[in-house]
Each structure stands twice: as C-alpha cells, then as structure tokens.
Amino acid sequence: MQGFFQKNMLSTDGSNILIVDDDTVNRHLFSVLLGEEGYLVEEAGSGEEALASTAVPPMNKKEA
C-alpha cells in the first residue's frame, strides 16, 4: 500500500504511536502501514493494556 498515507499528512520524526483496538487484524494492519511510514508503533488490545503500557513507574526520592 505504497502511498496510502499522503506524505504531507504525517510527520515521520520517529514519533511513537500506540494503536488500541480489540480487533487483532485492525491493529496489525495499522501497525504495518504506520511502521512502513517510519513510525515506532506499539499495540494494545484494550484500554487497560494501553494504560499499562504508558504507565510511568513512580520515582523514588533518590531519583528526584
């Protein structure tokens, strides 16, 4: 699907994209298409998975 996304529509600056969809086929399709355009893609099958994948562990006092 070369050219599926117009080059001027997307920035390929190494941005990360999280695709959240309960349909595995949809997730994979968008992951492949966006990956071919230069994006770093992560997938999640539910809102809970998405939140878990974006969670930042709390800093301890020594790191602050």
Residue pairs with C-beta under 8 A, 6 or more apart in sequence:
1 33
1 36
4 33
5 33
5 34
5 37
10 37
10 39
12 37
12 38
12 39
14 38
14 39
14 40
15 39
15 40
16 39
16 40
16 41
16 42
17 34
17 39
17 40
17 41
17 42
18 41
18 42
18 43
18 44
18 50
18 53
18 54
19 27
19 30
19 31
19 34
19 41
19 42
19 43
19 44
20 27
20 43
20 44
20 45
20 46
20 47
20 49
20 50
21 27
21 30
21 45
22 45
22 46
24 45
27 43
27 45
28 43
30 41
31 41
31 43
34 41
35 41
42 53
44 50
44 52
44 53
